[in-house]
Amino acid sequence: MKNKQKYFTAGEATKELKISIDTIRRWDKKGLIKSFRDENNSRMFSLDEIKRIQNKTGNKTNKFKILKNKNKSQYTAIELFAGAGGTAIGMENAGIEHILLNEYDKHACETLRTNRPDWNVVEDDVRNLKFEEGQADIVQGGFPCQTFSYAGKKMGFEDIRGTLFFEFARCVKEVKPKIAIGENVKGLLNHDNGRTLKTMIFVLEELGYKVKYKVLRSQYLDVSQKRERLIIIGVRNDLDIPISFPKEKDYIIPLREALHKCPKSEGQKYPEHKKKILELIPPGGYWRELPQKLQKEYMGASFYMGGGKTGIARRLSWDEPSLTLTCSPAQKQTERCHPEETRPLTVREYARIQTFPDNWKFAGSISQQYKQIGNAVPVNLGYHIGNTIIQMLEGEIEEETEEPIYKQQQMFAFTS
């Protein structure tokens, strides 16, 4: 029988050691500390063991900064589905000039024009755009994830008409850039049992490109956020250019650094009943830190359905990167409560976490501003992608040896 005087819940250990529940859970998940369940199904930890690990390891951290190269390169880019400009700013900071940015949302276009009057922002449906061969060195785009209507075992360029990926592929076909870059959510890996990604890769290969892809983890690329994005890179077959991806750093940027001296701004508000619940949640905690009676009341039927649901009643922590930002910080399934104050993150806090400059203004209502920021690629992630592309084009890096995932796994096999 374990002596319970020496064991604590994650919440109790947090108060004793001034570290977040997120950090304790991460150590537990990595097997750095041992835990067990008590008779109430609460996970219990040894305080002495946590202290030992805290002294031995912990996060290697770095200061927050928006990355920028001093010199411009000679390379140019066209970006489709440009949104609020996260990728474009990052690639510009790396030294790449955008000659055209296309976006359909009027508020996002206003954001782009307000901040960069010199950018060629085309507010239109991408289907109406015409492109020219040699127009740019790079074509990039964060196309939405859509299911293709499969009629046979393989689908080529002409078979995917009507989808927004087709428009991205059409731009690549017409411009014939040296590099094509696609960006999407990590879920694209398994979308439609992997067939969607398989088709995208096949189409780009059909257009004359060697293709690789990789999931990039923003928290290890100078972004204080656990955001993962799938990046697809294609290189034209006639070019002897190796494909590579940004290398992860050995440090993180804790939220405390990212939000240091963040400008004040407007933000969404919690209703009083939700505020009272969230006041009971410690930094890094979520609904499971509530007394069981309140858990049942707040979760309703979801309480009995099992599963994680760790986004509900979630409070962020200072010593870890933020969770992935969504289009709204106050929705029940994806709450992003401030580490100390019981409120959602503000618009400017959202922008800081996404590494937008403090002077980057967002157009539209508060909800529309959150949406633009939540949908964006972090600026520093865009910088690392752009910097890697420049190094590829300059012949400064070698081919990565690991095989693309789709060649390793059978999950992408088509079925009739």
Secondary structure, 3 states (H helix, E strand, C coil): CCCHHHEEEHHHHHHHHCCCHHHHHHHHHCCCCCEEECCCCCEEEEHHHHHHHHHHCCCCECCCCCCCCCCCCCCEEEEECCCCCHHHHHHHHHCCEEEEEEECCHHHHHHHHHHCCCCCEEECCHHHCCCCCCCCCEEEECCCCCCCCCCCCCCCHHHHCCCHHHHHHHHHHHHCCCEEEEEEEHHHHCHHHHHHHHHHHHHHHHCCEEEEEEEEEHHHCCCCECCEEEEEEEEECCCCCCCCCCCCCCCECCHHHHCCCCCCCCCCCCCHHHHHHHCCCCCCCCHHHCCHHHHHHHHHHHHHCCCCCCCCCCECCCCCCECCCCCCCCCHHHCCECCCCCCECCHHHHHHHCCCCCCCCCCCCHHHHHHHHHHCCCHHHHHHHHHHHHHHHCCCCCCCCCCCHHHHCHHHCCCC
